Amino acid sequence: MDLDHAKALVIAKGHITIHSVNALYVVVKRANSLMDGLDLKLDITHARVDEDALETLHAASESHHLPARIDPQQAPCTIHVLAPRREHAPARRALIAA
């Protein structure tokens, strides 16, 4: 956290599923409550993230709100998701087979 510059970084590791993503949202909500206008980055570059969980994270990023079940008041939340690069598995497999 850098409150002087209104920035925070949350780093997640491990396996993020559609169920465990709620725990990340709780951490993000807590950080967001510390200061209005906080610029929060969620670094999941070293995590294994299920596609449906990644979609919900991107939806929160685009809407600037956490899911209503996590934040019923729907406080504005600026969250930037730093996601891992996606490899195109079929193309990679085809290259290996060649």
N, CA, C and O of each residue as an XYZ file, in Angstrom:
392
protein
N       0.839     -1.173      0.000
C       0.000      0.000      0.000
C       0.888      1.241      0.000
O       1.880      1.332      0.723
N       0.500      2.161     -0.815
C       1.151      3.464     -0.850
C       0.039      4.506     -0.771
O      -0.448      4.989     -1.793
N      -0.350      4.842      0.444
C      -1.472      5.750      0.629
C      -1.143      7.175      0.195
O      -2.044      7.939     -0.150
N       0.144      7.542      0.208
C       0.526      8.876     -0.252
C       0.193      9.068     -1.733
O      -0.152     10.168     -2.166
N       0.301      8.000     -2.489
C       0.027      8.062     -3.928
C      -1.266      7.339     -4.299
O      -1.551      7.154     -5.482
N      -2.046      6.931     -3.305
C      -3.349      6.267     -3.497
C      -3.233      5.023     -4.371
O      -4.005      4.832     -5.311
N      -2.247      4.176     -4.040
C      -2.027      2.949     -4.808
C      -1.922      1.761     -3.870
O      -1.442      1.871     -2.742
N      -2.386      0.622     -4.370
C      -2.257     -0.620     -3.611
C      -2.026     -1.762     -4.594
O      -2.484     -1.723     -5.736
N      -1.311     -2.771     -4.128
C      -1.029     -3.954     -4.935
C      -1.389     -5.178     -4.108
O      -0.920     -5.346     -2.982
N      -2.227     -6.028     -4.683
C      -2.572     -7.309     -4.067
C      -2.001     -8.386     -4.979
O      -2.296     -8.418     -6.174
N      -1.181     -9.269     -4.410
C      -0.569    -10.352     -5.176
C      -1.210    -11.658     -4.752
O      -1.227    -12.002     -3.570
N      -1.737    -12.381     -5.727
C      -2.377    -13.665     -5.453
C      -1.569    -14.776     -6.116
O      -1.089    -14.638     -7.241
N      -1.434    -15.871     -5.392
C      -0.733    -17.044     -5.915
C      -1.612    -18.262     -5.692
O      -2.629    -18.178     -5.004
N      -1.236    -19.367     -6.255
C      -2.010    -20.589     -6.077
C      -3.035    -20.760     -7.164
O      -2.826    -20.336     -8.301
N      -4.150    -21.385     -6.818
C      -5.206    -21.694     -7.777
C      -6.435    -20.860     -7.448
O      -6.988    -20.958     -6.353
N      -6.854    -20.044     -8.398
C      -8.028    -19.195     -8.212
C      -9.180    -19.816     -8.994
O      -9.129    -19.952    -10.216
N     -10.214    -20.186     -8.253
C     -11.405    -20.780     -8.858
C     -12.572    -19.805     -8.741
O     -12.443    -18.738     -8.139
N     -13.697    -20.175     -9.314
C     -14.887    -19.334     -9.219
C     -15.327    -19.179     -7.764
O     -15.993    -18.201     -7.426
N     -14.969    -20.118     -6.910
C     -15.327    -20.028     -5.495
C     -14.276    -19.257     -4.688
O     -14.625    -18.425     -3.850
N     -13.003    -19.530     -4.939
C     -11.955    -18.876     -4.155
C     -11.747    -17.419     -4.549
O     -11.128    -16.661     -3.802
N     -12.256    -17.018     -5.711
C     -12.112    -15.628     -6.130
C     -12.813    -14.700     -5.144
O     -12.453    -13.528     -5.032
N     -13.811    -15.216     -4.431
C     -14.509    -14.401     -3.432
C     -13.568    -13.949     -2.325
O     -13.714    -12.843     -1.804
N     -12.612    -14.782     -1.960
C     -11.628    -14.394     -0.942
C     -10.783    -13.218     -1.439
O     -10.442    -12.328     -0.659
N     -10.449    -13.210     -2.718
C      -9.707    -12.077     -3.290
C     -10.556    -10.811     -3.246
O     -10.062     -9.728     -2.931
N     -11.827    -10.961     -3.565
C     -12.714     -9.804     -3.521
C     -12.790     -9.200     -2.117
O     -12.862     -7.979     -1.971
N     -12.775    -10.037     -1.100
C     -12.821     -9.540      0.276
C     -11.566     -8.724      0.581
O     -11.651     -7.668      1.209
N     -10.412     -9.202      0.145
C      -9.159     -8.463      0.349
C      -9.201     -7.143     -0.411
O      -8.802     -6.105      0.119
N      -9.681     -7.180     -1.644
C      -9.787     -5.965     -2.451
C     -10.748     -4.976     -1.799
O     -10.474     -3.777     -1.763
N     -11.871     -5.471     -1.284
C     -12.839     -4.596     -0.620
C     -12.209     -3.918      0.590
O     -12.395     -2.721      0.810
N     -11.468     -4.688      1.366
C     -10.821     -4.114      2.555
C      -9.814     -3.031      2.156
O      -9.787     -1.955      2.753
N      -9.000     -3.314      1.159
C      -8.027     -2.313      0.693
C      -8.747     -1.083      0.154
O      -8.342      0.047      0.427
N      -9.809     -1.300     -0.608
C     -10.561     -0.196     -1.204
C     -11.203      0.692     -0.148
O     -11.400      1.885     -0.379
N     -11.531      0.126      1.001
C     -12.191      0.896      2.053
C     -11.234      1.836      2.788
O     -11.675      2.707      3.537
N      -9.937      1.666      2.579
C      -8.964      2.496      3.281
C      -8.890      3.924      2.765
O      -8.518      4.843      3.494
N      -9.256      4.099      1.478
C      -9.104      5.422      0.889
C      -9.986      5.541     -0.348
O     -10.040      4.626     -1.171
N     -10.672      6.665     -0.475
C     -11.437      6.920     -1.696
C     -10.482      7.130     -2.859
O      -9.438      7.766     -2.712
N     -10.849      6.591     -4.018
C     -10.043      6.791     -5.221
C      -8.778      5.967     -5.277
O      -7.868      6.284     -6.043
N      -8.701      4.912     -4.478
C      -7.512      4.063     -4.467
C      -7.362      3.339     -5.808
O      -8.325      2.760     -6.311
N      -6.174      3.369     -6.376
C      -5.852      2.649     -7.604
C      -5.272      1.305     -7.185
O      -4.143      1.230     -6.701
N      -6.046      0.256     -7.373
C      -5.666     -1.057     -6.879
C      -5.307     -1.992     -8.024
O      -6.082     -2.166     -8.965
N      -4.135     -2.586     -7.934
C      -3.712     -3.574     -8.922
C      -3.771     -4.952     -8.281
O      -3.281     -5.153     -7.170
N      -4.376     -5.900     -8.992
C      -4.472     -7.278     -8.540
C      -3.569     -8.103     -9.441
O      -3.894     -8.350    -10.602
N      -2.441     -8.525     -8.904
C      -1.448     -9.275     -9.666
C      -1.716    -10.771     -9.519
O      -1.494    -11.351     -8.456
N      -2.193    -11.382    -10.595
C      -2.441    -12.823    -10.601
C      -1.531    -13.519    -11.617
O      -1.834    -14.613    -12.093
N      -0.419    -12.868    -11.937
C       0.474    -13.414    -12.960
C       1.139    -14.717    -12.532
O       1.586    -15.490    -13.380
N       1.210    -14.971    -11.226
C       1.844    -16.201    -10.748
C       0.828    -17.198    -10.201
O       1.184    -18.131     -9.482
N      -0.436    -16.989    -10.549
C      -1.501    -17.883    -10.086
C      -2.046    -18.684    -11.255
O      -1.954    -18.276    -12.413
N      -2.611    -19.821    -10.926
C      -3.365    -20.601    -11.921
C      -4.814    -20.166    -11.763
O      -5.414    -20.356    -10.705
N      -5.371    -19.586    -12.813
C      -6.692    -18.965    -12.717
C      -7.658    -19.654    -13.672
O      -7.416    -19.724    -14.877
N      -8.760    -20.164    -13.116
C      -9.802    -20.750    -13.959
C     -10.433    -19.648    -14.804
O     -10.549    -18.501    -14.372
N     -10.831    -20.013    -15.998
C     -11.367    -19.031    -16.947
C     -12.583    -18.280    -16.396
O     -12.685    -17.066    -16.575
N     -13.495    -18.974    -15.735
C     -14.682    -18.294    -15.208
C     -14.323    -17.311    -14.087
O     -14.962    -16.267    -13.952
N     -13.324    -17.631    -13.301
C     -12.863    -16.706    -12.260
C     -12.221    -15.476    -12.893
O     -12.435    -14.354    -12.434
N     -11.442    -15.684    -13.936
C     -10.808    -14.569    -14.639
C     -11.865    -13.649    -15.246
O     -11.717    -12.427    -15.224
N     -12.917    -14.234    -15.779
C     -14.002    -13.424    -16.352
C     -14.656    -12.541    -15.297
O     -14.964    -11.381    -15.569
N     -14.871    -13.072    -14.098
C     -15.496    -12.256    -13.053
C     -14.561    -11.136    -12.598
O     -15.012    -10.033    -12.289
N     -13.266    -11.420    -12.558
C     -12.300    -10.378    -12.196
C     -12.298     -9.258    -13.231
O     -12.274     -8.080    -12.876
N     -12.323     -9.625    -14.503
C     -12.360     -8.609    -15.555
C     -13.671     -7.824    -15.526
O     -13.680     -6.623    -15.796
N     -14.771     -8.492    -15.203
C     -16.059     -7.796    -15.097
C     -16.021     -6.753    -13.986
O     -16.535     -5.647    -14.156
N     -15.417     -7.097    -12.852
C     -15.279     -6.137    -11.751
C     -14.396     -4.964    -12.168
O     -14.666     -3.815    -11.818
N     -13.354     -5.265    -12.908
C     -12.457     -4.221    -13.384
C     -13.178     -3.258    -14.332
O     -13.009     -2.042    -14.247
N     -13.971     -3.815    -15.219
C     -14.683     -2.987    -16.202
C     -15.817     -2.182    -15.573
O     -16.058     -1.042    -15.969
N     -16.510     -2.762    -14.601
C     -17.658     -2.079    -13.989
C     -17.244     -1.111    -12.876
O     -18.021     -0.244    -12.476
N     -16.013     -1.268    -12.381
C     -15.506     -0.471    -11.253
C     -16.306     -0.725     -9.972
O     -16.434      0.149     -9.114
N     -16.840     -1.946     -9.869
C     -17.564     -2.366     -8.670
C     -17.285     -3.839     -8.407
O     -17.120     -4.630     -9.336
N     -17.236     -4.189     -7.142
C     -17.121     -5.589     -6.753
C     -18.508     -6.223     -6.828
O     -19.510     -5.508     -6.826
N     -18.582     -7.536     -6.893
C     -19.898     -8.179     -6.923
C     -20.746     -7.744     -5.723
O     -20.218     -7.522     -4.633
N     -22.056     -7.624     -5.927
C     -22.964     -7.137     -4.888
C     -22.954     -8.025     -3.649
O     -23.165     -7.527     -2.543
N     -22.718     -9.317     -3.803
C     -22.684    -10.201     -2.633
C     -21.472     -9.906     -1.747
O     -21.489    -10.217     -0.556
N     -20.431     -9.313     -2.311
C     -19.232     -8.937     -1.558
C     -19.373     -7.506     -1.034
O     -19.027     -7.228      0.114
N     -19.873     -6.615     -1.859
C     -20.028     -5.211     -1.470
C     -21.438     -4.741     -1.809
O     -21.669     -4.179     -2.880
N     -22.387     -4.973     -0.891
C     -23.778     -4.573     -1.156
C     -23.945     -3.068     -1.403
O     -24.867     -2.656     -2.107
N     -23.053     -2.242     -0.823
C     -23.151     -0.791     -1.022
C     -22.631     -0.354     -2.394
O     -22.873      0.776     -2.818
N     -21.920     -1.245     -3.084
C     -21.385     -0.972     -4.421
C     -20.523      0.291     -4.471
O     -20.715      1.160     -5.321
N     -19.576      0.369     -3.545
C     -18.623      1.480     -3.542
C     -17.778      1.412     -4.812
O     -17.418      0.321     -5.253
N     -17.456      2.566     -5.409
C     -16.586      2.557     -6.585
C     -15.254      1.885     -6.255
O     -14.691      2.096     -5.181
N     -14.766      1.087     -7.178
C     -13.529      0.340     -6.956
C     -12.740      0.284     -8.260
O     -13.162     -0.344     -9.232
N     -11.600      0.946     -8.263
C     -10.744      0.917     -9.443
C      -9.762     -0.226     -9.281
O      -8.795     -0.128     -8.527
N     -10.021     -1.314     -9.999
C      -9.182     -2.502     -9.896
C      -8.643     -2.849    -11.286
O      -9.390     -2.937    -12.260
N      -7.341     -3.038    -11.342
C      -6.679     -3.427    -12.586
C      -6.149     -4.846    -12.387
O      -5.395     -5.112    -11.452
N      -6.547     -5.741    -13.265
C      -6.148     -7.141    -13.159
C      -4.905     -7.361    -14.008
O      -4.932     -7.183    -15.225
N      -3.821     -7.748    -13.356
C      -2.584     -8.082    -14.062
C      -2.578     -9.595    -14.221
O      -2.194    -10.325    -13.308
N      -3.007    -10.056    -15.386
C      -3.198    -11.487    -15.627
C      -2.013    -12.072    -16.386
O      -1.292    -11.359    -17.084
N      -1.828    -13.374    -16.239
C      -0.753    -14.035    -16.990
C      -1.073    -14.067    -18.475
O      -2.233    -14.009    -18.881
N      -0.033    -14.160    -19.264
C      -0.234    -14.340    -20.698
C      -0.844    -15.704    -20.938
O      -0.501    -16.679    -20.268
N      -1.732    -15.764    -21.877
C      -2.386    -17.027    -22.218
C      -1.685    -17.648    -23.413
O      -1.486    -16.994    -24.437
N      -1.317    -18.900    -23.278
C      -0.762    -19.626    -24.406
C      -1.910    -20.276    -25.141
O      -2.895    -20.697    -24.535
N      -1.777    -20.353    -26.442
C      -2.787    -21.022    -27.244
C      -2.400    -22.491    -27.317
O      -1.598    -22.889    -28.162
N      -2.968    -23.282    -26.439
C      -2.594    -24.686    -26.296
C      -2.697    -25.475    -27.596
O      -1.767    -26.221    -27.901
N      -3.785    -25.357    -28.396
C      -3.852    -26.159    -29.621
C      -2.720    -25.838    -30.593
O      -2.143    -26.746    -31.191
N      -2.399    -24.565    -30.754
C      -1.322    -24.196    -31.672
C       0.016    -24.711    -31.164
O       0.844    -25.181    -31.944
N       0.225    -24.623    -29.864
C       1.478    -25.096    -29.279
C       1.614    -26.600    -29.460
O       2.687    -27.090    -29.809
N       0.524    -27.337    -29.223
C       0.558    -28.791    -29.415
C       0.829    -29.144    -30.857
O       1.568    -30.087    -31.140
N       0.241    -28.398    -31.771
C       0.448    -28.669    -33.199
C       1.908    -28.442    -33.568
O       2.475    -29.183    -34.370
N       2.512    -27.417    -32.980
C       3.907    -27.120    -33.242
C       4.810    -28.239    -32.718
O       5.788    -28.608    -33.368
N       4.482    -28.769    -31.553
C       5.273    -29.842    -30.975
C       5.156    -31.115    -31.810
O       6.128    -31.854    -31.969
N       3.962    -31.363    -32.340
C       3.723    -32.572    -33.122
C       4.451    -32.518    -34.463
O       4.775    -33.561    -35.031
N       4.711    -31.320    -34.972
C       5.316    -31.167    -36.287
C       6.747    -31.515    -36.320
O       7.379    -31.429    -37.373
